[in-house]
Amino acid sequence: MKIYTGLKYEKIGRGKKTIVFVHYFGGDAGSWRWLAKRLRKRYTCILLNLPGFGGTKPLSEPSIYGMAEYINLCLDELKLKDYILCGHSMGAKLILYAAQIKKGNLPEKLLLIAPSPPTVEDMADDERQRMLRHPNREEAAKTVLGATKKKMGKKRSLYAVNSQLRIDEATWQWWLKVGMKNNIAERIKRLDMPTTVIFSKDDPVIATEAIYNEVLPYLCQPSTVTLSRVGHLIPMEMPRKLAHIIKKWDR
């Protein structure tokens, strides 16, 4: 049985409230499943596949704007009311831009998990060159190992490796060479919406200094939740604790 769908989005749960989840670079809709299963009683969880991820058709010319427009088209198609928009890493950067350019039916609030900065995400050139060797199972496994602090178990680890391997090549190269360097900070400064940032001080990908210097200053009165002993893949490394945090936060 195929463990990824190739669909625009997946739906888990039938709760009264809705959370729309946008995945990290290297992941896809299925990367949220372990978290969504722990939220399904209270929430309807919509797990988006961005174009070029999870077996979906890529954009002809990937861009921050194009990805944000795609997110908003999905939101309009779903005809949601009173929803929360949540993004992880790359997904967090994209939902900030999506919320900024969306006209009508805006999310109630935003949740950013280990966000890629709206400025420029710092990455060493040798690490970028290593990741550009794609698709490559050995390099994908190194990426997962280097991004995590907690053992995820065989199923989640394998999913985190395989989700990288099925990403469209042009989309993969776009984020590493262009997308993560695109500075949208000034554009999202006008975004006046309740926003919470969940991050780990032990994240090996997005440093705490980047959260305080490159993320929080560009958000309107953000709140934060600081974690420890977990890496960058928070939704996969500690889905149980993250579900508890989200339920408590959204009382």
C-alpha positions as CSV (number, residue, x, y, z in Angstrom):
1,M,0.0,0.0,0.0
2,K,1.3,3.5,-0.9
3,I,2.2,5.4,2.3
4,Y,1.9,8.8,0.5
5,T,-1.1,9.9,-1.5
6,G,0.0,12.4,-4.1
7,L,-3.1,14.4,-3.2
8,K,-3.2,18.1,-2.4
9,Y,-4.1,17.4,1.2
10,E,-5.1,14.6,3.7
11,K,-7.7,14.9,6.4
12,I,-7.4,13.3,9.9
13,G,-10.0,13.8,12.6
14,R,-13.5,15.3,12.8
15,G,-13.1,17.8,15.6
16,K,-15.0,21.1,15.7
17,K,-11.9,23.2,15.2
18,T,-9.6,22.9,12.2
19,I,-5.9,23.2,11.9
20,V,-4.2,23.3,8.5
21,F,-0.6,22.0,8.6
22,V,2.1,22.9,6.1
23,H,5.2,20.7,6.2
24,Y,8.9,21.2,6.3
25,F,11.4,21.0,3.5
26,G,12.2,17.3,3.2
27,G,8.8,16.3,4.4
28,D,5.2,16.1,3.1
29,A,1.7,15.8,4.4
30,G,2.4,12.5,5.9
31,S,5.1,14.0,8.2
32,W,2.3,15.3,10.4
33,R,0.4,12.0,10.8
34,W,1.8,11.1,14.1
35,L,0.8,14.5,15.5
36,A,-2.6,14.6,13.8
37,K,-3.5,11.2,15.3
38,R,-3.1,12.7,18.7
39,L,-5.2,15.8,17.9
40,R,-8.0,14.0,15.9
41,K,-10.6,14.0,18.7
42,R,-10.5,17.8,19.2
43,Y,-9.5,19.0,15.7
44,T,-10.0,18.3,12.1
45,C,-6.4,18.2,10.8
46,I,-5.8,19.2,7.2
47,L,-2.3,18.1,6.1
48,L,-1.2,19.9,2.9
49,N,1.2,18.6,0.3
50,L,3.0,21.5,-1.2
51,P,3.6,21.3,-5.0
52,G,6.5,18.9,-5.8
53,F,6.2,17.2,-2.4
54,G,4.6,13.9,-1.5
55,G,4.1,12.9,-5.2
56,T,2.3,16.1,-6.2
57,K,2.8,17.9,-9.4
58,P,5.4,20.7,-9.0
59,L,5.0,24.3,-9.9
60,S,6.5,25.1,-13.3
61,E,8.6,27.9,-11.6
62,P,8.7,27.4,-7.8
63,S,8.7,30.6,-5.7
64,I,7.7,31.8,-2.3
65,Y,4.8,33.6,-3.9
66,G,3.7,30.6,-5.9
67,M,3.8,28.3,-2.9
68,A,1.9,30.9,-0.8
69,E,-0.7,31.3,-3.5
70,Y,-1.1,27.5,-3.6
71,I,-1.7,27.4,0.2
72,N,-4.4,30.1,-0.2
73,L,-6.0,28.3,-3.1
74,C,-6.3,25.1,-0.9
75,L,-7.7,27.1,1.9
76,D,-10.3,28.7,-0.4
77,E,-11.2,25.3,-1.8
78,L,-11.7,23.9,1.6
79,K,-14.0,26.8,2.6
80,L,-12.8,26.8,6.2
81,K,-14.0,29.0,9.0
82,D,-12.3,29.8,12.2
83,Y,-9.2,27.8,11.4
84,I,-5.6,27.8,12.6
85,L,-2.7,27.8,10.1
86,C,0.4,25.9,11.3
87,G,3.7,25.6,9.5
88,H,7.0,23.8,10.2
89,S,10.4,25.1,9.2
90,M,10.0,26.0,5.4
91,G,6.2,25.7,5.9
92,A,6.3,28.4,8.6
93,K,8.0,30.9,6.3
94,L,5.5,30.1,3.6
95,I,2.4,30.5,5.8
96,L,3.6,33.9,6.9
97,Y,3.6,35.0,3.3
98,A,0.3,33.2,2.6
99,A,-1.4,35.0,5.5
100,Q,0.0,38.3,4.4
101,I,-1.3,38.2,0.8
102,K,-4.6,36.4,1.6
103,K,-7.7,38.4,0.9
104,G,-10.6,37.4,3.2
105,N,-11.2,34.4,5.4
106,L,-7.9,34.8,7.2
107,P,-6.7,32.2,9.8
108,E,-7.7,32.9,13.4
109,K,-4.0,32.6,14.4
110,L,-0.7,31.2,13.2
111,L,1.5,28.6,14.8
112,L,5.1,28.4,13.6
113,I,7.2,25.4,14.6
114,A,11.0,25.6,14.3
115,P,10.4,28.3,11.6
116,S,12.8,29.0,8.8
117,P,13.4,32.7,9.2
118,P,11.5,35.2,7.0
119,T,14.9,36.8,6.3
120,V,17.7,34.4,5.1
121,E,18.1,30.9,6.5
122,D,21.8,30.4,7.4
123,M,23.3,27.3,5.9
124,A,27.0,26.5,5.4
125,D,28.0,26.1,1.7
126,D,29.4,22.6,2.2
127,E,26.1,21.5,3.8
128,R,24.1,23.0,0.9
129,Q,26.3,21.2,-1.6
130,R,25.9,17.9,0.4
131,M,22.1,18.3,0.4
132,L,22.1,19.1,-3.4
133,R,23.1,15.5,-4.0
134,H,19.6,14.4,-4.4
135,P,17.9,11.9,-4.5
136,N,20.4,10.0,-2.5
137,R,19.3,7.7,0.3
138,E,22.6,7.9,2.2
139,E,22.6,11.7,2.2
140,A,18.9,11.8,3.2
141,A,19.6,9.6,6.2
142,K,22.5,11.9,7.2
143,T,20.1,14.8,6.9
144,V,17.6,13.2,9.3
145,L,20.3,12.2,11.7
146,G,21.8,15.7,11.7
147,A,18.4,17.4,12.2
148,T,17.2,15.3,15.2
149,K,18.0,14.9,18.8
150,K,15.4,12.3,19.8
151,K,15.2,8.7,18.4
152,M,12.1,8.6,16.3
153,G,11.8,4.9,15.9
154,K,12.0,2.9,12.6
155,K,8.8,4.0,11.0
156,R,9.2,7.7,11.5
157,S,12.9,7.7,10.6
158,L,12.2,5.8,7.4
159,Y,9.4,8.1,6.5
160,A,11.7,11.2,7.1
161,V,14.3,9.6,4.7
162,N,11.8,8.5,2.0
163,S,9.9,11.8,2.0
164,Q,13.1,13.5,0.8
165,L,13.7,11.0,-2.0
166,R,10.3,11.6,-3.6
167,I,10.6,15.4,-3.7
168,D,10.7,16.9,-7.3
169,E,14.3,17.7,-8.2
170,A,13.7,21.2,-9.5
171,T,11.7,22.0,-6.3
172,W,14.4,20.6,-4.1
173,Q,17.0,22.7,-5.8
174,W,14.8,25.8,-5.7
175,W,14.5,25.8,-1.9
176,L,18.2,25.2,-1.3
177,K,19.5,27.7,-3.9
178,V,16.8,30.3,-3.8
179,G,13.8,29.9,-1.5
180,M,15.6,29.8,1.8
181,K,17.6,32.9,0.8
182,N,14.5,34.9,-0.2
183,N,14.0,37.7,2.3
184,I,10.3,38.4,2.9
185,A,10.8,40.0,6.3
186,E,9.7,43.5,5.4
187,R,6.6,42.2,3.6
188,I,5.3,40.2,6.5
189,K,5.9,43.0,9.1
190,R,2.4,44.3,8.4
191,L,0.8,41.0,9.3
192,D,-1.2,41.7,12.5
193,M,-2.3,38.3,13.6
194,P,-1.8,36.3,16.8
195,T,1.3,34.2,16.2
196,T,3.0,31.7,18.4
197,V,6.5,30.3,17.8
198,I,7.5,26.8,19.1
199,F,11.2,26.1,19.0
200,S,13.9,24.1,20.6
201,K,17.0,25.6,22.1
202,D,18.7,22.3,21.0
203,D,17.6,22.6,17.4
204,P,20.7,21.8,15.2
205,V,19.2,23.4,12.1
206,I,17.6,26.7,13.3
207,A,19.6,28.2,16.2
208,T,18.0,30.0,19.1
209,E,19.8,33.1,18.0
210,A,18.1,32.9,14.6
211,I,14.7,32.7,16.3
212,Y,15.4,35.8,18.4
213,N,17.2,37.8,15.7
214,E,15.7,36.7,12.4
215,V,12.1,35.6,13.3
216,L,10.6,37.3,16.4
217,P,11.5,40.9,15.5
218,Y,9.3,40.7,12.3
219,L,6.2,39.3,14.0
220,C,3.5,41.4,15.7
221,Q,3.5,40.7,19.4
222,P,4.5,37.0,19.1
223,S,4.4,34.5,22.0
224,T,6.9,31.7,22.3
225,V,7.2,28.1,23.6
226,T,10.8,27.0,24.2
227,L,11.6,23.3,24.2
228,S,14.8,21.4,24.9
229,R,16.2,17.9,24.2
230,V,14.5,17.8,20.9
231,G,15.9,18.7,17.4
232,H,14.4,20.3,14.3
233,L,11.8,17.7,13.4
234,I,9.6,18.5,16.5
235,P,6.3,17.1,15.0
236,M,8.0,13.7,14.3
237,E,10.4,13.6,17.3
238,M,7.8,14.4,20.0
239,P,4.3,14.2,18.6
240,R,2.7,13.4,22.0
241,K,4.2,16.4,23.8
242,L,3.6,18.7,20.9
243,A,-0.1,17.6,20.8
244,H,-0.4,18.4,24.5
245,I,1.2,21.8,24.0
246,I,-1.2,22.7,21.1
247,K,-4.2,21.6,23.1
248,K,-3.1,23.7,26.1
249,W,-2.2,26.7,23.9
250,D,-5.6,26.7,22.1
251,R,-7.8,26.7,25.1
